[in-house]
Amino acid sequence: MINRNVLIIDDEEGLRNLLSRLLTLDKYKVFEASNGEEGLKLLSQEDIHVIVLDVKLPGISGIDLIPKIKEYDNLVEIIVLTAYGTIQDGVTAIKRGAFDYITKGDEDNKILTAVEHAMQKANMSQRIEHLEKRVSEKYNFNNIIGKSLKIRETINLAKKAAETDVTVLLTGETGVGKEIFAQAIHNEGARSKYSFVPINCSAISKELLESEMFGYKAGAFTGAVKNKKGLFEEANEGTIFLDEIGDMDISLQSKILRVLETNSFIKAGDTKPTLVNVRVIAATNKNLNVEISKGTFRPDLFYRINTMKIEIPSLRDRKEDIPLFIQHYVNQYSQHMNKNIGEIDEKCIERLTRYSFPGNVRELRNIIERAIILTEGNILLPSSLPADLFSGNIIDSTPMMDKLDEVEKLHILKILEDTEGNKTKTAEILGIGLTTLYRKLKAYNID
């Protein structure tokens, strides 16, 4: 429900009552205080979003009360009441953080309009804070899935990075969750109050990428009709995440290096440097040492971003975490699709655990999403998994075998698993008679 609570702080009882009736008729819930101390007490007790504040108050003045209100709750919007001819008080109030000022005796519509605009801004700020809080809760180290030793070691290293302001290089295959780690490092660090700005360096052309990162001045080139703020400016005081930095054009790499070394850059069409204070987290799925040897990546930039390198393990290197991911995504997509899937067949977990997942966590997520779509009942069965998923890319944890009969035994077990133990179908797929299959099963001690 949208907040409609207004607090009036004014020592003139008649004016308080008049404003209170006016705002109550316009569907606001109004609270009243005769001085600053009463106002601060009500602010601590009630969910106030807009305050109408008189400049002249007994004790602490309205002007001096503004920073105290903002210190208590920065999302509260303040409209200052000034006497006729004291506009300078209103200007001073705005400089201290007030939303607007109105003169006592102004028309009712002007007062109501000012309060409505302040209320809209206050409610919008609250929604944004709520969304940011949800994002922060989603992207933190506690919500990174996995209990394996490798992922725990990676999380511990990332936590140490979050405690500092150093440049971080995240490496690992596509789909391992590099952006999730980058966001967690930002959200757990000192810059969490400010923006986290991601940019995919491989998804944008060289010319457009430069404009996106650094912006430009109006008239810098044809079509530049107004100033454009770049992503480095948007991320000022916060974090910029340069995803797939290994794909960045080498001519742009020198500009990134300059930002890292001088905290400044010169945007297109400008003659003066723009100063920024930004933390850089970079990520790549490439071996940058190889790219350096090929001449496609600057060694000086590599040394600069490699201050703290964090290798995120592939999913196949932490197979014990796969069941946790399966359960997480089954719960997530079941809820999203309004399905009641409360059980996962053990064969689903077994088969997925044996798969090598070249696309890592992203691939597993897509497989489960598809499986949930196809599932009719309340149990996730192997039949909902892609039929061609296990034709290759199987993790073979069995030692190399030399004997043909050992290979044949494993093959029969695989087909039995695929047919869910149906021996007639297994014999058909193997191209042998059912009697022959039973004989082999007995010979290999397969139940």
Order of alpha helices (4+ residues) and beta strands (2+ residues): beta-alpha-beta-alpha-beta-alpha-beta-alpha-beta-alpha-alpha-beta-alpha-beta-alpha-beta-beta-alpha-beta-alpha-beta-beta-beta-alpha-alpha-beta-alpha-beta-alpha-alpha-beta-alpha-alpha-alpha
